Amino acid sequence: MGRAIAESFLRLGDAVVLSDVGAPLASHPDYEVAPPDHLSQAAAELDALGPVLPVACDVTDEEQVEALFDAAVAEHGRVDVLVNCAGLAIGLTPVTELTLRDWQVNIDVMATGAFLCAREAARRMVPRGAGRIITIASQAGKTGMPLLAAYSASKFAVIGLTQSMAAELGEHGVTVNAICPGTIDTPLLAVQGGVYQTFSGAAGRSEDEYRRRLARQIPARRFGVPGDVAAAAVYLASEGASFVTGEALNVTGGQEMH
Ligand SMILES: NC(=O)c1ccc[n+]([C@@H]2O[C@H](COP(=O)([O-])OP(=O)(O)OC[C@H]3O[C@@H](n4cnc5c(N)ncnc54)[C@H](O)[C@@H]3O)[C@@H](O)[C@H]2O)c1
């Protein structure tokens, strides 16, 4: 999703700083975060569209996040738009089996990571009196679901963060919004222990059968694609959205309606 969002902004003529974690997570070394060359490869592929600066950063690390924003300002002089997009699928288990470690990594990456990036962005946007902060939350940030306690809690957290920051930063010309994607076909769902494997297993179905049934339950009768989310990010960053703040915009094909 982050890559598709970067591509959309590049196509509008913007300069982009693209970031991803540069090494396996210390707390979960077996979890497939993006491989080490993923970021440089993505940046090289996007480079033809416009300026892309790849900067490796673990969003849970305060110093690395500060360095990421310093690098962006050093390269481009300012930050107009932040899109928080880091995420993972760990600990999709019944809550009685959810370990503290799995709970913590969800909160660290998706809630604390979003906070650290949003804070660094705000520190640079407020003095300029302009900026857009966009966080990719989830439909799981609006409605809880079985096996998603930690993930869902982290996504509810960023919607609260979004609303509080929107209330604070409106007078400084900074809008703060969340996007709540539904089922978007990305590696996050397909990863070992992710949504496809876990929910098809719980239903006693093959992953293919699970996916077909799920698509039939979505009013739009399809899964989303990263471009659906990128289009929402472009809208929230646009001049036309200057009066939209504190919003959590569903991009779910009708799966979530509040
Ligand atoms: N795919 C979906 O259906 C869906 C639905 C709702 C919300 N989301 C959210 O959308 C966002 C993007 O997810 P995606 O589907 O593109 O998944 P993805 O796995 O393709 O991308 C997530 C990226 O986050 C990176 N990441 C993980 N930990 C990090 C860390 N500590 N620091 C920096 N980067 C880190 C991963 O390396 C990966 O490249 C996530 O926040 C996810 O929770 C996804």
The ligand as an SDF file (V2000), in Angstrom:
LIG
                    3D

 44 48  0  0  0  0  0  0  0  0999 V2000
   -4.0400   -5.2660    3.6300 N   0  0  0  0  0  0  0  0  0  0  0  0
   -5.1680   -5.0000    4.2440 C   0  0  0  0  0  0  0  0  0  0  0  0
   -6.2040   -5.6160    3.9870 O   0  0  0  0  0  0  0  0  0  0  0  0
   -5.2190   -3.9030    5.2630 C   0  0  0  0  0  0  0  0  0  0  0  0
   -6.4830   -3.5600    5.7610 C   0  0  0  0  0  0  0  0  0  0  0  0
   -6.5720   -2.5130    6.6720 C   0  0  0  0  0  0  0  0  0  0  0  0
   -5.4470   -1.8550    7.0820 C   0  0  0  0  0  0  0  0  0  0  0  0
   -4.2200   -2.2280    6.5960 N   0  0  0  0  0  0  0  0  0  0  0  0
   -3.0770   -1.4530    7.0610 C   0  0  0  0  0  0  0  0  0  0  0  0
   -2.4470   -0.8720    5.9340 O   0  0  0  0  0  0  0  0  0  0  0  0
   -1.0670   -0.6200    6.2370 C   0  0  0  0  0  0  0  0  0  0  0  0
   -0.2140   -1.1530    5.0860 C   0  0  0  0  0  0  0  0  0  0  0  0
   -0.3400   -2.5580    5.0460 O   0  0  0  0  0  0  0  0  0  0  0  0
   -0.1540   -3.4430    3.7270 P   0  0  0  0  0  0  0  0  0  0  0  0
   -1.4070   -4.2170    3.5730 O   0  0  0  0  0  0  0  0  0  0  0  0
    0.3540   -2.6180    2.6170 O   0  0  0  0  0  0  0  0  0  0  0  0
    0.9360   -4.4840    4.2380 O   0  0  0  0  0  0  0  0  0  0  0  0
    2.4580   -4.7510    3.8030 P   0  0  0  0  0  0  0  0  0  0  0  0
    2.8990   -5.8850    4.6490 O   0  0  0  0  0  0  0  0  0  0  0  0
    2.5690   -4.8780    2.3280 O   0  0  0  0  0  0  0  0  0  0  0  0
    3.1850   -3.3970    4.2270 O   0  0  0  0  0  0  0  0  0  0  0  0
    3.4680   -3.0790    5.5550 C   0  0  0  0  0  0  0  0  0  0  0  0
    4.8950   -2.5920    5.6090 C   0  0  0  0  0  0  0  0  0  0  0  0
    5.1860   -2.1500    6.9490 O   0  0  0  0  0  0  0  0  0  0  0  0
    6.5390   -2.4530    7.1750 C   0  0  0  0  0  0  0  0  0  0  0  0
    6.8640   -2.4530    8.6070 N   0  0  0  0  0  0  0  0  0  0  0  0
    6.5970   -3.4020    9.5430 C   0  0  0  0  0  0  0  0  0  0  0  0
    7.1240   -3.0530   10.7140 N   0  0  0  0  0  0  0  0  0  0  0  0
    7.7450   -1.8540   10.5390 C   0  0  0  0  0  0  0  0  0  0  0  0
    8.4870   -1.0000   11.3830 C   0  0  0  0  0  0  0  0  0  0  0  0
    8.7040   -1.2960   12.6700 N   0  0  0  0  0  0  0  0  0  0  0  0
    8.9880    0.1510   10.8600 N   0  0  0  0  0  0  0  0  0  0  0  0
    8.7840    0.4680    9.5520 C   0  0  0  0  0  0  0  0  0  0  0  0
    8.0930   -0.3220    8.7040 N   0  0  0  0  0  0  0  0  0  0  0  0
    7.5810   -1.4690    9.1900 C   0  0  0  0  0  0  0  0  0  0  0  0
    6.7240   -3.8290    6.5410 C   0  0  0  0  0  0  0  0  0  0  0  0
    8.1020   -4.1180    6.2980 O   0  0  0  0  0  0  0  0  0  0  0  0
    5.9170   -3.6850    5.2510 C   0  0  0  0  0  0  0  0  0  0  0  0
    6.7060   -3.2500    4.1600 O   0  0  0  0  0  0  0  0  0  0  0  0
   -0.7970   -1.2990    7.5800 C   0  0  0  0  0  0  0  0  0  0  0  0
   -0.8440   -0.3240    8.6010 O   0  0  0  0  0  0  0  0  0  0  0  0
   -1.9800   -2.2460    7.7230 C   0  0  0  0  0  0  0  0  0  0  0  0
   -2.2640   -2.5150    9.0690 O   0  0  0  0  0  0  0  0  0  0  0  0
   -4.0850   -3.2440    5.7020 C   0  0  0  0  0  0  0  0  0  0  0  0
  1  2  1  0
  2  3  2  0
  2  4  1  0
  4  5  1  0
  4 44  2  0
  5  6  2  0
  6  7  1  0
  7  8  2  0
  8  9  1  0
  8 44  1  0
  9 10  1  0
  9 42  1  0
 10 11  1  0
 11 12  1  0
 11 40  1  0
 12 13  1  0
 13 14  1  0
 14 15  2  0
 14 16  1  0
 14 17  1  0
 17 18  1  0
 18 19  2  0
 18 20  1  0
 18 21  1  0
 21 22  1  0
 22 23  1  0
 23 24  1  0
 23 38  1  0
 24 25  1  0
 25 26  1  0
 25 36  1  0
 26 27  1  0
 26 35  1  0
 27 28  2  0
 28 29  1  0
 29 30  1  0
 29 35  2  0
 30 31  1  0
 30 32  2  0
 32 33  1  0
 33 34  2  0
 34 35  1  0
 36 37  1  0
 36 38  1  0
 38 39  1  0
 40 41  1  0
 40 42  1  0
 42 43  1  0
M  CHG  2   8   1  16  -1
M  END
$$$$
